Amino acid sequence: MVTQQDTLYAELAALVGAAHVRPATPADAVEGRLPRYVVAPGSAQEVAQVLRVANQAGLRVAPRGGGSKLDWGQPPAALDLILATERLDAVLEHAWADMTATVQAGCRVATLQQVLAQHGQRLALDTLWPERATVGGILATNDSGALRMRFGALRDLILGVLVALPDGTLARSGGKVVKNVAGYDLQKLMTGALGTLGVIVEATFRLYPLPAAQRTFSLELSTPALAQRLLLAILDSTLVPSSLQLRLSTASAPVVDVRFEGIAAAIDSQADHLRRIAAELGASAPVEADEQVWLAREALWQAPEGAIVKISVLPADWATFVAALERVAQRLRLRWTLVAQALGLGMLQLSAPNDEALLAGLSLLRAAAGQRGGALVALRLPTALKARFDVWGPVGDTLALQRRIKQQFDPRATLNPGRFVGGI
Amino acid sequence: MIQQHVLAELRALLGEDGLLTEPEQLRTYDADGLTNFRVVPAAVALPRTGAQVQRVVQICHRERLPFVARGSGTGLSGGALPVEGGIVISLSRLNRILEIDIPNQRVVVEPGVINLQVTQAVAPYGYFYAPDPSSQSVCTIGGNVAENAGGAHCLKYGFTVTHVLGLTVVLPDGSLAHLGGKTLDTPGYDLPGVFVGSEGTLGIAIEVILRIVKRPETIQTLLAAFNSTDEAGAAVSAIIAAGMLPAAIEMMDRLSRDAAEAAVHANYPEAEALLLVELDGPAAEVALLMAQVRAICEAHGAWEIRVAQSEAERAVLWKGRKAAFAAMGRISPDYIVQDGVIPRTALPRILREIEALSARAGLRVANVFHAGDGNLHPLVLYDRSKGEEQRAEELAFEILRRCVEAGGSITGEHGVGREKQKFMSVMFAEPDLETMQLVRCAFDPHHLSNPDKVFPRPRLCAEKPGRYEPHPLERAGVAELF
């Protein structure tokens, strides 16, 4: 008996080759949803064709790179196919003299960095798990790291994109030059869209030189309020740190980490300046620290359970947020670790005695962050709890507009349905 | 034409001095900085508040009346060109700075605020607003947002979009939407990222949240004179290859140098190519790097080098460059400003091609450009009274075609507007343009907001086949509760 499933399999195999389509295994499940097949297209055209077939057949598709952040977002409303970008892993062009690179979505971030380093360049970004994460994955989730302080986020680094739409269209926007305002900026729209509008097939980035030298200094502080004052004093100074973060937890006092890059002699004078700022505030003197401190964000994921959330507040609001966090934690007996960047983005790991306490804590902290326009987005949360806590939170008065955008790009909700804000 | 009762409604809303309908008043608004395109609008609205802007747009939406937002009208691509029979919404009266938040490095402004006023407002605290188009003393933030304006210093500091964190926007249906916000990474699609640079086609911003930047400890500017643009171009490449990121690298050729000299007497050396390199940052770093830049310039044939340290000395060096466009009037009755971008490495080749094209057309081309990011501003000089206009346009467009062929863009900061619509097809394939316009269909399905700009052919925004399947949570009304 020929089932619909067999027809689908045959069709996919005809598109990408039988070697590149296989039945899904439990390891391919996304937030508890088991797809039917995993398809690995070998070209941009194949990506578009697979999408077109899926779209026409009413199948739901989840794009997948390294799979390191596949649990971010709400669980998919439905899932039939995983579209794996693993075969699209080439650095297509490193125009080192122009300081740009064009790379396929399935290329691992670490691989890209190795290629760029051959000419003393880099994608100026320290994402989570660069060995596993792919270019498409960091774009879809808008993951950036501590270097964002100086070099901006992915939206500031991406120059162009090739994207496949559910109806099989392949479209480019942007270009390969640093400066370009021709047409709408789809590369920014696709960045952080969690694969709900199209599948990013390749991207072009502006690059930065690898620094001649870099040094990191850490300062221990007695209170979060003093740490806040130090962060603001550094922001308001003429220092140019490439990264500036605050680490603190239930069990440890606040530490501020500062990274300088550039010419060694110039770093020395910035370090002196930092010492003066610390002394003026009555803070302890900065001590040279290991680069490992910049992996603090990643270390949060080593906690065996609980939630990890992204916090967005104003740069001057960290102390206020931490005060609220301490109150909530005490009341609900939560344990927490916060890695916050000076510019107002942080990651917070929370452990609670039970689910109820965790959910109550998340709601209270979302309200605290939201008091002055900030947000709390859950990144890691047990799937079962996502039915009771929307990982995204409120999106203000743009939800109708965002739904219209989704409707235009993906009218049949083929891509990652239900995973994004407001059930998009 | 607009019906009388609609005009009466607008007049009641905006007051006698808030609505212009007399032909001689309207003529003032028939063009922006690109004066060879002119359309007289049916009316000009001059609202004083964001709420009035919203009411005007609601009326336009109800009447299906096309509207064009306008700031100071300094745009160079015809982006603020009115629509025949439509209205212009001038935002010049929305000129308040609403909030200055120094600890968080944020400023909230209305769209009619002048670019330079933002820097002036925060300068006492040691900050500046980074995007600095040459027209910064007159152009508005609203216009900067529409065009994603750049300027000389975006090489290091990025464009307008890098500095816009949020916007309150009147959408083309008259509804209000807050895109982004004061904090970073607001959940959802990057709406500011797509709105900035959309050239007024997705709605009208009535409030803009800007990021300001701490003034660096030191700023130094170097002027170097070369015997050819090739030598100067090679020096630029060497500076970038040395791993430096100057705040600005500008180049002027002989013709633009002469024009600037005639206009503002900047006292520039008589060179075939001038290079301006500005470094900023911690003093120790700038001193070391400036020594390197000087050595690189000398190694590439610079025969005169001046370094300005003080604000006053720097202003003198920049004076000629900032005045370059306007200075063309000194050496030519008419000129076209173009805005192509090329990969920096293609610079010497493209400059030679421009020279050849210029000779073939029998028209002079002056070159002033942001050399660091490959953004050319070829100025095609011509005389309308001698019937040279069409030849000049053909030459300007041929230069743009070469930019695209070299892997570049038809516009780096001026926008597509009306002027370069047909050139979008040179740079993008049909599916690219169709896909971009899906965004327009989401924001403005009736094409009321600055219609017939940017794209060569408007996409019809019909309902596409297929059905949007709401998420189960959404159906249950749960998602709405959050």
Contacts between the chains, C-beta under 8 A, distances in Angstrom:
chain1	res1	chain2	res2	distance
A	74	B	471	7.7
A	74	B	473	7.8
A	77	B	469	7.5
A	77	B	471	5.0
A	77	B	472	6.1
A	95	B	343	6.5
A	95	B	345	7.5
A	97	B	237	6.7
A	97	B	240	8.0
A	97	B	241	7.1
A	97	B	344	7.3
A	97	B	345	4.6
A	98	B	343	4.3
A	98	B	344	5.5
A	98	B	345	5.4
A	98	B	374	7.6
A	99	B	240	6.9
A	100	B	343	7.5
A	120	B	243	6.7
A	142	B	185	6.6
A	142	B	190	7.8
A	152	B	158	6.5
A	152	B	162	6.2
A	153	B	184	7.6
A	153	B	185	7.6
A	155	B	161	7.7
A	155	B	190	6.0
A	155	B	193	5.3
A	156	B	158	5.9
A	156	B	162	5.4
A	163	B	435	7.6
A	165	B	435	6.5
A	169	B	431	5.0
A	169	B	434	7.3
A	169	B	435	6.0
A	170	B	431	6.4
A	171	B	431	5.0
A	171	B	432	4.8
A	171	B	434	7.5
A	171	B	435	3.6
A	171	B	436	7.6
A	172	B	428	6.8
A	172	B	429	7.2
A	172	B	432	4.9
A	173	B	428	7.8
A	173	B	432	6.3
A	173	B	435	7.4
A	173	B	436	6.1
A	175	B	341	7.9
A	175	B	407	7.6
A	175	B	408	7.1
A	175	B	409	5.2
A	175	B	427	7.5
A	176	B	343	6.8
A	176	B	407	5.3
A	176	B	408	7.8
A	177	B	341	4.6
A	177	B	342	6.9
A	177	B	343	5.9
A	177	B	373	7.4
A	177	B	374	5.8
A	177	B	407	7.1
A	177	B	408	5.0
A	177	B	409	5.5
A	177	B	412	7.6
A	178	B	155	7.9
A	178	B	341	7.9
A	178	B	373	4.5
A	178	B	374	7.1
A	179	B	150	6.2
A	179	B	154	7.1
A	179	B	159	7.5
A	179	B	341	5.1
A	179	B	370	7.3
A	179	B	373	4.7
A	179	B	374	7.0
A	179	B	375	4.8
A	179	B	409	7.3
A	179	B	412	3.9
A	179	B	413	6.6
A	180	B	341	5.8
A	180	B	408	7.8
A	180	B	409	3.9
A	180	B	411	7.3
A	180	B	412	6.3
A	181	B	147	6.6
A	181	B	148	4.8
A	181	B	150	7.9
A	181	B	159	7.8
A	181	B	197	5.1
A	181	B	409	7.7
A	181	B	411	5.4
A	181	B	412	6.6
A	181	B	413	6.0
A	181	B	414	7.7
A	181	B	415	5.8
A	181	B	416	7.7
A	182	B	409	5.2
A	182	B	410	5.4
A	182	B	411	5.1
A	182	B	416	5.7
A	182	B	420	7.6
A	182	B	424	6.6
A	182	B	427	5.7
A	182	B	428	7.5
A	183	B	416	7.1
A	183	B	424	6.5
A	183	B	427	7.9
A	183	B	428	6.3
A	183	B	432	7.4
A	183	B	433	7.2
A	183	B	436	5.0
A	183	B	454	6.9
A	183	B	455	7.8
A	184	B	194	6.0
A	184	B	197	7.6
A	184	B	198	6.0
A	184	B	436	4.2
A	184	B	437	7.8
A	184	B	439	5.0
A	184	B	440	7.5
A	185	B	148	7.9
A	185	B	161	7.4
A	185	B	193	5.8
A	185	B	194	5.5
A	185	B	196	7.7
A	185	B	197	5.7
A	186	B	194	7.5
A	186	B	435	6.8
A	186	B	436	6.2
A	186	B	439	7.4
A	188	B	161	7.5
A	188	B	190	4.9
A	188	B	193	3.0
A	188	B	194	5.9
A	189	B	189	6.0
A	189	B	190	6.1
A	189	B	193	6.5
A	189	B	194	4.7
A	189	B	439	6.9
A	191	B	190	6.0
A	191	B	193	7.3
A	192	B	185	7.4
A	192	B	189	7.2
A	192	B	190	5.6
A	193	B	189	5.7
A	193	B	190	7.8
A	197	B	189	7.8
A	208	B	245	7.2
A	209	B	243	3.6
A	209	B	244	7.9
A	209	B	245	7.7
A	210	B	243	7.7
A	211	B	243	8.0
A	212	B	243	6.7
A	232	B	103	5.6
A	235	B	103	8.0
A	235	B	105	6.8
A	235	B	214	7.4
A	236	B	102	7.5
A	236	B	103	7.5
A	236	B	126	7.7
A	236	B	214	6.7
A	237	B	214	7.3
A	238	B	214	6.4
A	238	B	215	7.5
A	238	B	216	6.0
A	238	B	217	3.7
A	238	B	282	6.5
A	239	B	282	7.2
A	240	B	216	7.6
A	240	B	281	5.7
A	240	B	282	6.2
A	262	B	285	5.6
A	263	B	284	8.0
A	263	B	285	5.9
A	263	B	288	5.4
A	263	B	289	7.4
A	265	B	284	6.0
A	265	B	288	6.3
A	266	B	281	8.0
A	266	B	282	5.7
A	266	B	284	4.5
A	266	B	285	3.4
A	266	B	288	6.3
A	268	B	284	7.6
A	269	B	282	6.3
A	269	B	283	7.3
A	269	B	284	4.0
A	269	B	285	7.8
A	270	B	282	5.6
A	270	B	284	7.8
A	273	B	282	7.6
A	310	B	185	7.3
A	312	B	183	4.5
A	312	B	184	5.6
A	312	B	185	5.4
A	312	B	186	7.2
A	313	B	183	6.0
A	314	B	101	8.0
A	314	B	104	4.6
A	314	B	106	7.7
A	314	B	182	6.1
A	314	B	183	5.9
A	315	B	103	7.1
A	315	B	104	5.2
A	315	B	105	7.0
A	316	B	103	4.1
A	316	B	104	5.2
A	343	B	184	6.6
A	344	B	104	7.9
A	344	B	183	5.6
A	344	B	184	5.5
A	345	B	184	5.5
A	345	B	185	6.2
A	372	B	182	7.7
A	373	B	181	5.1
A	373	B	182	5.0
A	373	B	183	5.5
A	374	B	183	4.8
A	375	B	183	6.6
A	375	B	185	7.6
A	375	B	186	6.2
A	375	B	187	5.6
A	377	B	187	5.5
A	387	B	473	7.9
A	390	B	473	7.9
A	390	B	479	6.6
A	390	B	482	4.3
A	392	B	187	4.6
A	392	B	188	7.5
A	392	B	482	7.5
A	393	B	187	6.0
A	393	B	482	6.0
A	394	B	482	5.4
A	395	B	186	7.6
A	395	B	187	5.5
A	395	B	188	4.6
A	396	B	178	5.3
A	396	B	181	7.8
A	396	B	186	7.8
A	397	B	175	7.9
A	397	B	176	6.6
A	397	B	177	5.5
A	397	B	178	5.8
A	398	B	177	5.0
A	398	B	178	6.7
A	398	B	179	6.3
A	398	B	188	6.4
A	398	B	191	6.1
A	399	B	188	7.9
A	400	B	175	8.0
A	401	B	171	6.9
A	401	B	177	5.7
A	401	B	191	7.2
A	401	B	442	6.7
A	401	B	443	7.0
A	402	B	188	5.4
A	402	B	189	5.4
A	402	B	191	7.6
A	403	B	468	7.5
A	404	B	441	7.9
A	404	B	442	4.1
A	404	B	443	7.7
A	405	B	189	6.1
A	405	B	438	7.7
A	405	B	439	6.9
A	405	B	442	4.3
A	406	B	468	7.4
A	407	B	442	7.2
A	407	B	464	7.8
A	407	B	468	5.2
A	408	B	438	4.0
A	408	B	439	7.3
A	408	B	441	5.1
A	408	B	442	4.8
A	408	B	464	7.4
A	409	B	438	5.6
A	411	B	464	4.5
A	411	B	465	7.3
A	411	B	466	4.1
A	411	B	467	7.4
A	411	B	468	6.1
A	412	B	466	4.0
A	412	B	467	6.7
A	412	B	468	7.7
A	412	B	469	7.4
A	413	B	468	6.0
A	413	B	469	4.6
A	417	B	469	6.5
A	417	B	471	6.7
A	418	B	471	3.8
A	418	B	472	7.3
A	418	B	473	7.3
A	418	B	474	8.0
A	420	B	188	7.7
A	421	B	187	5.3
A	421	B	188	4.6
A	422	B	188	7.9
A	422	B	474	6.9
A	422	B	479	5.4
A	422	B	480	7.9
A	423	B	470	6.3
A	423	B	471	3.1
A	423	B	473	5.3
A	423	B	474	3.6
A	423	B	479	4.3
A	424	B	471	7.6
